[in-house]
Amino acid sequence: MPKTVAPMIHVPNVRATVEWYQGIGFEVRATGEDDGEMTWAALRFGSGEFMLDEGGKPSSAERREVDLYVTTDAVDDLHQQLKDRVEVVEGLHDTFYGMREFIIRDVNRFWITFGQDVETT
């Protein structure tokens, strides 16, 4: 019986992307290397996980093909920690669907939304 789904995102530089995500609080679960080059990584934030793989193309698009949505129980604190260190796409706000969120852009221009249920803020 299936347990989880973990997206895999193809990026131009796995090592640089891993370092960027570590810098905002993600943990590295595993990596794979080929001739000293990091070619794959699994990252997690709490119980959520996604993977990075080599072969992605650089992009200047406003929004990429994949967004990450990360839930947290401390969205205000997380926003305060990150807002001056990363590119913020949308600042902290409450949504019509009951979440308090902010959106940032990663080193490859993928959007990451951090959200918290308004009832728990």
Secondary structure, DSSP 8 states (H G I E B T S, - for coil): -------EEEES-HHHHHHHHHHTT-EEEEEEEETTEEEEEEEEETTEEEEEEE-------SS-S-EEEEE-S-HHHHHHHHTTTSEEEEEEEE-TTSEEEEEEE-TTS-EEEEEEEGGG-
